[in-house]
Amino acid sequence: MQGVGFRFTAQDTASGLGLTGWVRNLRDGEVELICEGEEKKLKAFLDNMEKGFLGQYIRKKDIDWEEPTKEFSDFDITF
């Protein structure tokens, strides 16, 4: 899903909800992200990403829920 502004939208949405983590493009054209915060806010993030204009580009998603590491101070775009 590269080339449609996903990383920047993810960063803006996550930061707006007070979530932390990162997002990056993968070599195979997919995008990977780690997002930490309150479950309610994480669900709002997923909902916003799926129902926003980028939702039409999301073909597959693989979501793993884990305990937060609390290692992030903000939400970044990594390379």
C-alpha positions as CSV (number, residue, x, y, z in Angstrom):
1,M,0.0,0.0,0.0
2,Q,2.8,2.3,-0.7
3,G,2.5,5.6,-2.5
4,V,-0.9,6.7,-1.2
5,G,0.1,8.6,2.0
6,F,-0.6,5.7,4.4
7,R,2.5,6.3,6.6
8,F,1.7,10.1,7.0
9,T,-2.0,9.4,7.7
10,A,-1.1,6.7,10.2
11,Q,1.3,9.1,12.0
12,D,-1.2,11.9,12.0
13,T,-4.1,9.7,13.2
14,A,-2.0,8.0,15.9
15,S,-0.5,11.2,17.2
16,G,-3.9,12.8,17.3
17,L,-5.1,10.0,19.5
18,G,-2.1,10.1,21.8
19,L,-0.8,6.7,20.6
20,T,2.9,5.8,20.2
21,G,4.9,3.5,18.0
22,W,6.1,3.6,14.3
23,V,5.1,2.8,10.8
24,R,7.3,1.8,7.8
25,N,7.2,0.6,4.3
26,L,8.5,-3.0,3.6
27,R,10.4,-4.0,0.5
28,D,7.5,-6.2,-0.7
29,G,5.1,-3.2,-1.0
30,E,3.4,-3.8,2.3
31,V,3.3,-1.5,5.3
32,E,4.1,-2.5,8.9
33,L,3.2,-0.6,12.0
34,I,3.4,-0.9,15.8
35,C,1.0,1.2,17.8
36,E,0.7,1.4,21.6
37,G,-1.9,3.0,23.8
38,E,-5.3,2.5,25.4
39,E,-7.3,-0.3,23.8
40,K,-10.2,2.1,23.1
41,K,-7.8,4.5,21.3
42,L,-6.2,1.7,19.3
43,K,-9.6,0.5,18.1
44,A,-10.4,4.1,17.1
45,F,-7.2,4.3,15.2
46,L,-8.0,1.1,13.3
47,D,-11.5,2.3,12.6
48,N,-10.3,5.7,11.3
49,M,-7.7,4.0,9.0
50,E,-10.3,1.6,7.6
51,K,-13.2,4.0,7.2
52,G,-11.1,6.9,5.9
53,F,-10.1,7.5,2.3
54,L,-7.2,4.9,2.7
55,G,-9.6,2.1,3.5
56,Q,-10.1,1.5,-0.2
57,Y,-6.4,0.6,-0.5
58,I,-6.4,-1.9,2.5
59,R,-6.5,-5.3,1.0
60,K,-5.2,-7.4,3.9
61,K,-4.5,-6.8,7.5
62,D,-2.8,-9.0,10.1
63,I,-3.4,-7.7,13.7
64,D,-1.6,-9.0,16.8
65,W,-2.6,-7.7,20.2
66,E,0.2,-7.8,22.7
67,E,1.2,-6.3,26.0
68,P,2.7,-2.8,25.5
69,T,6.4,-2.4,25.8
70,K,6.2,1.3,26.6
71,E,9.4,1.9,24.7
72,F,8.0,4.6,22.5
73,S,7.6,8.3,23.3
74,D,5.8,9.3,20.1
75,F,4.7,7.9,16.8
76,D,7.3,8.0,14.0
77,I,7.8,7.1,10.4
78,T,10.8,4.9,10.1
79,F,12.8,3.9,7.1
